Amino acid sequence: MQKPRYTRLPLVTAKTAQLEHERLKSLINNMGDGVIAIDEHLKVASFNGAALNILDINATLTGKPITSVLKLVDKNNQALDVREIITSSKTSQTSREWKLLYPDGSKASLYVSIAPVRLGYGQRGQKGYVILFRDITREKSLEEERDEFISVVSHELRTPITIAEGNIGNAEFLLQKSGLKNESVQEGLKQAHEQINFLSSLINDLSMLSRAERGKLTIEIEKINAHQLVNELAANYRPQAEAKHLELRTDIDPHLELLSSSKLYVREILQNFITNAIKYTQKGHIIIGAHAKQGGVEFYVQDTGIGISKTDREKVFDKFFRSEDFRTRENSGTGLGLYITMKLARLLHANMDFASELDKGSTFTIFIPNLQ
Ligand code: ADP
């Protein structure tokens, strides 16, 4: 049998590899982001200078269990199981914002990214993970200040807008009652009313958004009569639908039981679906439905409207997204409704979905589970 032949690595290649290694090392060491590589026993294998800086440690980390080095808490200051977070990122990269807890109790906001890797070369390299983290405390506090500002401004604007809305409504009513026919005044008041209503819904969205972003939304669970809620909503929105010659129907399961959830948020979610259905439907009908399902109630709002294109379907829940379709742009909107709806749905542990076909219509469905 022929002996295998071993060839020595040419000196130049070894030198190049060494150089490459040094370069990589210095690159990682000069990064502003903290990098820690850990082995499969979750012990630190290597780290860079920024990691020490961010963690505020001035001793080597090598060999230390990551659970003693990286202490994370969530936004409610609940301690997180770092071991669980790391091992659950087995197949893909996980990126999240968490808070780092220092031994003296102070905290820093971190953007953490974890990816499973092989430490070493080739398939047989030892398994491990790379944790990349960035201190985003400054960005976070700016963001918090911005949300606080939006919250205060929207709160302050609410009173004058409500007063203006009431007065315009009164003026319209008095003009109609007086029998005076002045079309330009009538038209002016109508437009002012529409704009003030838009402003009011914008302020409402902004205030809800800033509270949702700051994690300030609290849930008050109560017993909801879903049958009654759907009927109320249908009665409230029917005039708006009929003004566009749209038929607004309900489809209510007679076996509905009381639902335990936040009435305020369930109503807000359904209102967002219904106002969209009315805005984005030019002819046909809208159905508001509620059906009993194991552990909760499934609501849906169906329309025969303009529908949502394939490319837009992925984006409708994004903050400030509005379709470029001119039929969307004919209607006023902020692009915040569905984003807020998604936040509220998460808060209620609800499952949301939608089906839509361009020029045929859309159906938004949400399953609201009973909460304790
Ligand atoms: P807004 O209605 O204020 O623009 P939303 O967040 O409620 O914002 O909706 C985002 C976008 O999703 C809308 O601008 C529109 O393009 C699309 N969309 C939402 N609901 C419907 C619907 N029922 N029919 C067609 N398009 C819709």
Boltz pocket constraint, residues with backbone or C-beta under 6 A from the ligand:
constraints:
  - pocket:
      binder: B
      contacts: [[A, 272], [A, 273], [A, 276], [A, 277], [A, 280], [A, 303], [A, 305], [A, 306], [A, 307], [A, 308], [A, 316], [A, 318], [A, 321], [A, 322], [A, 323], [A, 324], [A, 328], [A, 332], [A, 333], [A, 334], [A, 335], [A, 336], [A, 337], [A, 338], [A, 339], [A, 362]]
      max_distance: 6.0
